[in-house]
């Protein structure tokens, strides 16, 4: 059983910063891609950023230049540094892990999700 646990959400003023963390635990041999999605009230969940095990990153246009995704493969942890936050960044942020192996030849089915952490940007 593999679990993802996010932390670091909270209330921040516009222009402020937050750092989200997501740690994967359980029987893990490797994780290919990890990332962050968000879902604002009344909206669909959207991709924010992703990162491969090799460090290749991808960002949605609205956060490019403000957010930075990184990961520590040894700790199976992914981070999201969020700077210059705007009210429209308010959402529940979910981390995900794709193509997870519990053993060298054992792949877990589907995308794994964390429980989410709320980020509120407001004055």
PyMOL CGO cylinders between C-alpha atoms (Angstrom):
from pymol import cmd
from pymol.cgo import CYLINDER

trace = [
    CYLINDER, 0.00, 0.00, 0.00, 1.37, 3.37, -1.04, 0.3, 1, 1, 1, 1, 1, 1,
    CYLINDER, 1.37, 3.37, -1.04, 0.08, 6.63, 0.44, 0.3, 1, 1, 1, 1, 1, 1,
    CYLINDER, 0.08, 6.63, 0.44, 0.70, 10.25, -0.45, 0.3, 1, 1, 1, 1, 1, 1,
    CYLINDER, 0.70, 10.25, -0.45, 0.48, 12.83, 2.32, 0.3, 1, 1, 1, 1, 1, 1,
    CYLINDER, 0.48, 12.83, 2.32, 0.54, 16.56, 1.57, 0.3, 1, 1, 1, 1, 1, 1,
    CYLINDER, 0.54, 16.56, 1.57, 1.44, 19.35, 3.96, 0.3, 1, 1, 1, 1, 1, 1,
    CYLINDER, 1.44, 19.35, 3.96, 2.17, 23.07, 3.89, 0.3, 1, 1, 1, 1, 1, 1,
    CYLINDER, 2.17, 23.07, 3.89, -1.15, 24.59, 2.90, 0.3, 1, 1, 1, 1, 1, 1,
    CYLINDER, -1.15, 24.59, 2.90, -2.69, 27.54, 4.69, 0.3, 1, 1, 1, 1, 1, 1,
    CYLINDER, -2.69, 27.54, 4.69, -3.76, 31.16, 4.47, 0.3, 1, 1, 1, 1, 1, 1,
    CYLINDER, -3.76, 31.16, 4.47, -1.42, 33.66, 2.84, 0.3, 1, 1, 1, 1, 1, 1,
    CYLINDER, -1.42, 33.66, 2.84, -1.77, 37.25, 1.66, 0.3, 1, 1, 1, 1, 1, 1,
    CYLINDER, -1.77, 37.25, 1.66, -1.55, 38.15, -2.03, 0.3, 1, 1, 1, 1, 1, 1,
    CYLINDER, -1.55, 38.15, -2.03, 2.09, 38.36, -3.05, 0.3, 1, 1, 1, 1, 1, 1,
    CYLINDER, 2.09, 38.36, -3.05, 3.13, 35.92, -0.37, 0.3, 1, 1, 1, 1, 1, 1,
    CYLINDER, 3.13, 35.92, -0.37, 4.74, 32.49, -0.58, 0.3, 1, 1, 1, 1, 1, 1,
    CYLINDER, 4.74, 32.49, -0.58, 4.00, 28.95, 0.52, 0.3, 1, 1, 1, 1, 1, 1,
    CYLINDER, 4.00, 28.95, 0.52, 5.83, 25.66, 0.12, 0.3, 1, 1, 1, 1, 1, 1,
    CYLINDER, 5.83, 25.66, 0.12, 3.85, 22.46, -0.25, 0.3, 1, 1, 1, 1, 1, 1,
    CYLINDER, 3.85, 22.46, -0.25, 5.32, 19.03, 0.41, 0.3, 1, 1, 1, 1, 1, 1,
    CYLINDER, 5.32, 19.03, 0.41, 4.05, 15.59, -0.51, 0.3, 1, 1, 1, 1, 1, 1,
    CYLINDER, 4.05, 15.59, -0.51, 5.66, 12.45, 0.84, 0.3, 1, 1, 1, 1, 1, 1,
    CYLINDER, 5.66, 12.45, 0.84, 4.96, 9.02, -0.57, 0.3, 1, 1, 1, 1, 1, 1,
    CYLINDER, 4.96, 9.02, -0.57, 5.21, 6.14, 1.88, 0.3, 1, 1, 1, 1, 1, 1,
    CYLINDER, 5.21, 6.14, 1.88, 4.79, 2.39, 1.77, 0.3, 1, 1, 1, 1, 1, 1,
    CYLINDER, 4.79, 2.39, 1.77, 6.32, -0.28, -0.40, 0.3, 1, 1, 1, 1, 1, 1,
    CYLINDER, 6.32, -0.28, -0.40, 8.02, 1.83, -3.07, 0.3, 1, 1, 1, 1, 1, 1,
    CYLINDER, 8.02, 1.83, -3.07, 10.75, 0.78, -5.47, 0.3, 1, 1, 1, 1, 1, 1,
    CYLINDER, 10.75, 0.78, -5.47, 10.44, 3.77, -7.79, 0.3, 1, 1, 1, 1, 1, 1,
    CYLINDER, 10.44, 3.77, -7.79, 8.10, 6.55, -8.87, 0.3, 1, 1, 1, 1, 1, 1,
    CYLINDER, 8.10, 6.55, -8.87, 8.24, 7.88, -12.40, 0.3, 1, 1, 1, 1, 1, 1,
    CYLINDER, 8.24, 7.88, -12.40, 6.37, 11.19, -12.51, 0.3, 1, 1, 1, 1, 1, 1,
    CYLINDER, 6.37, 11.19, -12.51, 5.03, 13.22, -9.62, 0.3, 1, 1, 1, 1, 1, 1,
    CYLINDER, 5.03, 13.22, -9.62, 3.03, 16.37, -9.74, 0.3, 1, 1, 1, 1, 1, 1,
    CYLINDER, 3.03, 16.37, -9.74, 0.53, 18.80, -8.33, 0.3, 1, 1, 1, 1, 1, 1,
    CYLINDER, 0.53, 18.80, -8.33, -3.01, 19.49, -9.39, 0.3, 1, 1, 1, 1, 1, 1,
    CYLINDER, -3.01, 19.49, -9.39, -5.49, 21.96, -7.90, 0.3, 1, 1, 1, 1, 1, 1,
    CYLINDER, -5.49, 21.96, -7.90, -9.22, 22.34, -7.74, 0.3, 1, 1, 1, 1, 1, 1,
    CYLINDER, -9.22, 22.34, -7.74, -10.88, 25.64, -7.01, 0.3, 1, 1, 1, 1, 1, 1,
    CYLINDER, -10.88, 25.64, -7.01, -14.52, 25.83, -5.86, 0.3, 1, 1, 1, 1, 1, 1,
    CYLINDER, -14.52, 25.83, -5.86, -16.86, 25.18, -8.76, 0.3, 1, 1, 1, 1, 1, 1,
    CYLINDER, -16.86, 25.18, -8.76, -14.04, 24.34, -11.15, 0.3, 1, 1, 1, 1, 1, 1,
    CYLINDER, -14.04, 24.34, -11.15, -12.48, 21.21, -12.53, 0.3, 1, 1, 1, 1, 1, 1,
    CYLINDER, -12.48, 21.21, -12.53, -9.22, 19.85, -11.22, 0.3, 1, 1, 1, 1, 1, 1,
    CYLINDER, -9.22, 19.85, -11.22, -6.31, 21.14, -13.27, 0.3, 1, 1, 1, 1, 1, 1,
    CYLINDER, -6.31, 21.14, -13.27, -2.64, 20.28, -13.60, 0.3, 1, 1, 1, 1, 1, 1,
    CYLINDER, -2.64, 20.28, -13.60, -0.34, 22.81, -11.94, 0.3, 1, 1, 1, 1, 1, 1,
    CYLINDER, -0.34, 22.81, -11.94, 3.09, 21.25, -12.41, 0.3, 1, 1, 1, 1, 1, 1,
    CYLINDER, 3.09, 21.25, -12.41, 4.76, 17.89, -12.92, 0.3, 1, 1, 1, 1, 1, 1,
    CYLINDER, 4.76, 17.89, -12.92, 8.26, 16.48, -12.66, 0.3, 1, 1, 1, 1, 1, 1,
    CYLINDER, 8.26, 16.48, -12.66, 9.79, 13.23, -13.86, 0.3, 1, 1, 1, 1, 1, 1,
    CYLINDER, 9.79, 13.23, -13.86, 12.28, 11.12, -11.95, 0.3, 1, 1, 1, 1, 1, 1,
    CYLINDER, 12.28, 11.12, -11.95, 14.96, 12.63, -14.19, 0.3, 1, 1, 1, 1, 1, 1,
    CYLINDER, 14.96, 12.63, -14.19, 13.97, 16.16, -13.25, 0.3, 1, 1, 1, 1, 1, 1,
    CYLINDER, 13.97, 16.16, -13.25, 12.08, 17.27, -16.37, 0.3, 1, 1, 1, 1, 1, 1,
    CYLINDER, 12.08, 17.27, -16.37, 9.42, 19.77, -15.33, 0.3, 1, 1, 1, 1, 1, 1,
    CYLINDER, 9.42, 19.77, -15.33, 6.20, 21.07, -16.82, 0.3, 1, 1, 1, 1, 1, 1,
    CYLINDER, 6.20, 21.07, -16.82, 4.02, 23.96, -15.66, 0.3, 1, 1, 1, 1, 1, 1,
    CYLINDER, 4.02, 23.96, -15.66, 0.65, 25.30, -16.55, 0.3, 1, 1, 1, 1, 1, 1,
    CYLINDER, 0.65, 25.30, -16.55, 0.90, 28.78, -18.07, 0.3, 1, 1, 1, 1, 1, 1,
    CYLINDER, 0.90, 28.78, -18.07, -0.77, 30.59, -15.18, 0.3, 1, 1, 1, 1, 1, 1,
    CYLINDER, -0.77, 30.59, -15.18, 1.93, 29.57, -12.68, 0.3, 1, 1, 1, 1, 1, 1,
    CYLINDER, 1.93, 29.57, -12.68, 4.99, 29.59, -14.93, 0.3, 1, 1, 1, 1, 1, 1,
    CYLINDER, 4.99, 29.59, -14.93, 7.65, 31.83, -13.40, 0.3, 1, 1, 1, 1, 1, 1,
    CYLINDER, 7.65, 31.83, -13.40, 5.95, 31.91, -10.00, 0.3, 1, 1, 1, 1, 1, 1,
    CYLINDER, 5.95, 31.91, -10.00, 5.85, 28.26, -8.93, 0.3, 1, 1, 1, 1, 1, 1,
    CYLINDER, 5.85, 28.26, -8.93, 8.74, 25.79, -8.81, 0.3, 1, 1, 1, 1, 1, 1,
    CYLINDER, 8.74, 25.79, -8.81, 8.33, 22.03, -8.55, 0.3, 1, 1, 1, 1, 1, 1,
    CYLINDER, 8.33, 22.03, -8.55, 11.14, 19.84, -7.23, 0.3, 1, 1, 1, 1, 1, 1,
    CYLINDER, 11.14, 19.84, -7.23, 11.56, 16.37, -5.82, 0.3, 1, 1, 1, 1, 1, 1,
    CYLINDER, 11.56, 16.37, -5.82, 13.83, 14.31, -3.62, 0.3, 1, 1, 1, 1, 1, 1,
    CYLINDER, 13.83, 14.31, -3.62, 13.87, 10.82, -5.14, 0.3, 1, 1, 1, 1, 1, 1,
    CYLINDER, 13.87, 10.82, -5.14, 15.60, 9.31, -2.11, 0.3, 1, 1, 1, 1, 1, 1,
    CYLINDER, 15.60, 9.31, -2.11, 12.75, 10.53, 0.10, 0.3, 1, 1, 1, 1, 1, 1,
    CYLINDER, 12.75, 10.53, 0.10, 9.98, 9.96, -2.47, 0.3, 1, 1, 1, 1, 1, 1,
    CYLINDER, 9.98, 9.96, -2.47, 8.91, 13.52, -1.84, 0.3, 1, 1, 1, 1, 1, 1,
    CYLINDER, 8.91, 13.52, -1.84, 7.78, 16.25, -4.18, 0.3, 1, 1, 1, 1, 1, 1,
    CYLINDER, 7.78, 16.25, -4.18, 7.66, 19.96, -3.36, 0.3, 1, 1, 1, 1, 1, 1,
    CYLINDER, 7.66, 19.96, -3.36, 5.88, 22.97, -4.78, 0.3, 1, 1, 1, 1, 1, 1,
    CYLINDER, 5.88, 22.97, -4.78, 7.35, 26.36, -4.00, 0.3, 1, 1, 1, 1, 1, 1,
    CYLINDER, 7.35, 26.36, -4.00, 4.69, 28.99, -4.67, 0.3, 1, 1, 1, 1, 1, 1,
    CYLINDER, 4.69, 28.99, -4.67, 5.72, 32.64, -4.88, 0.3, 1, 1, 1, 1, 1, 1,
    CYLINDER, 5.72, 32.64, -4.88, 3.83, 35.81, -5.80, 0.3, 1, 1, 1, 1, 1, 1,
    CYLINDER, 3.83, 35.81, -5.80, 0.59, 34.13, -4.90, 0.3, 1, 1, 1, 1, 1, 1,
    CYLINDER, 0.59, 34.13, -4.90, -2.66, 35.53, -6.26, 0.3, 1, 1, 1, 1, 1, 1,
    CYLINDER, -2.66, 35.53, -6.26, -6.25, 35.14, -5.06, 0.3, 1, 1, 1, 1, 1, 1,
    CYLINDER, -6.25, 35.14, -5.06, -6.94, 33.00, -8.13, 0.3, 1, 1, 1, 1, 1, 1,
    CYLINDER, -6.94, 33.00, -8.13, -4.41, 30.46, -6.81, 0.3, 1, 1, 1, 1, 1, 1,
    CYLINDER, -4.41, 30.46, -6.81, -6.86, 29.65, -4.03, 0.3, 1, 1, 1, 1, 1, 1,
    CYLINDER, -6.86, 29.65, -4.03, -7.71, 25.96, -4.29, 0.3, 1, 1, 1, 1, 1, 1,
    CYLINDER, -7.71, 25.96, -4.29, -7.24, 22.53, -2.79, 0.3, 1, 1, 1, 1, 1, 1,
    CYLINDER, -7.24, 22.53, -2.79, -3.89, 21.26, -4.02, 0.3, 1, 1, 1, 1, 1, 1,
    CYLINDER, -3.89, 21.26, -4.02, -3.45, 17.55, -4.64, 0.3, 1, 1, 1, 1, 1, 1,
    CYLINDER, -3.45, 17.55, -4.64, -0.21, 15.73, -5.31, 0.3, 1, 1, 1, 1, 1, 1,
    CYLINDER, -0.21, 15.73, -5.31, -0.07, 12.71, -7.58, 0.3, 1, 1, 1, 1, 1, 1,
    CYLINDER, -0.07, 12.71, -7.58, 2.33, 9.90, -8.36, 0.3, 1, 1, 1, 1, 1, 1,
    CYLINDER, 2.33, 9.90, -8.36, 2.38, 8.07, -11.68, 0.3, 1, 1, 1, 1, 1, 1,
    CYLINDER, 2.38, 8.07, -11.68, 3.86, 4.75, -12.75, 0.3, 1, 1, 1, 1, 1, 1,
    CYLINDER, 3.86, 4.75, -12.75, 4.77, 3.62, -9.25, 0.3, 1, 1, 1, 1, 1, 1,
    CYLINDER, 4.77, 3.62, -9.25, 6.64, 0.36, -8.76, 0.3, 1, 1, 1, 1, 1, 1,
    CYLINDER, 6.64, 0.36, -8.76, 6.51, -1.53, -5.49, 0.3, 1, 1, 1, 1, 1, 1,
    CYLINDER, 6.51, -1.53, -5.49, 9.14, -3.97, -6.81, 0.3, 1, 1, 1, 1, 1, 1,
    CYLINDER, 9.14, -3.97, -6.81, 11.37, -3.94, -9.89, 0.3, 1, 1, 1, 1, 1, 1,
    CYLINDER, 11.37, -3.94, -9.89, 8.77, -5.80, -11.95, 0.3, 1, 1, 1, 1, 1, 1,
    CYLINDER, 8.77, -5.80, -11.95, 5.59, -4.80, -10.10, 0.3, 1, 1, 1, 1, 1, 1,
    CYLINDER, 5.59, -4.80, -10.10, 3.72, -1.69, -11.25, 0.3, 1, 1, 1, 1, 1, 1,
    CYLINDER, 3.72, -1.69, -11.25, 0.82, -0.29, -9.28, 0.3, 1, 1, 1, 1, 1, 1,
    CYLINDER, 0.82, -0.29, -9.28, -2.27, 0.39, -11.32, 0.3, 1, 1, 1, 1, 1, 1,
    CYLINDER, -2.27, 0.39, -11.32, -3.43, 3.92, -11.98, 0.3, 1, 1, 1, 1, 1, 1,
    CYLINDER, -3.43, 3.92, -11.98, -2.49, 7.34, -10.68, 0.3, 1, 1, 1, 1, 1, 1,
    CYLINDER, -2.49, 7.34, -10.68, -2.10, 7.73, -6.94, 0.3, 1, 1, 1, 1, 1, 1,
    CYLINDER, -2.10, 7.73, -6.94, -3.51, 10.83, -5.22, 0.3, 1, 1, 1, 1, 1, 1,
    CYLINDER, -3.51, 10.83, -5.22, -2.98, 12.54, -1.92, 0.3, 1, 1, 1, 1, 1, 1,
    CYLINDER, -2.98, 12.54, -1.92, -5.85, 13.78, 0.23, 0.3, 1, 1, 1, 1, 1, 1,
    CYLINDER, -5.85, 13.78, 0.23, -5.31, 17.44, -0.67, 0.3, 1, 1, 1, 1, 1, 1,
    CYLINDER, -5.31, 17.44, -0.67, -4.23, 20.54, 1.18, 0.3, 1, 1, 1, 1, 1, 1,
    CYLINDER, -4.23, 20.54, 1.18, -6.08, 23.86, 1.10, 0.3, 1, 1, 1, 1, 1, 1,
    CYLINDER, -6.08, 23.86, 1.10, -4.32, 27.01, -0.05, 0.3, 1, 1, 1, 1, 1, 1,
    CYLINDER, -4.32, 27.01, -0.05, -6.17, 30.27, 0.50, 0.3, 1, 1, 1, 1, 1, 1,
    CYLINDER, -6.17, 30.27, 0.50, -4.79, 33.53, -0.87, 0.3, 1, 1, 1, 1, 1, 1,
    CYLINDER, -4.79, 33.53, -0.87, -6.62, 36.46, 0.65, 0.3, 1, 1, 1, 1, 1, 1,
    CYLINDER, -6.62, 36.46, 0.65, -6.02, 39.75, 2.39, 0.3, 1, 1, 1, 1, 1, 1,
]
cmd.load_cgo(trace, "trace")
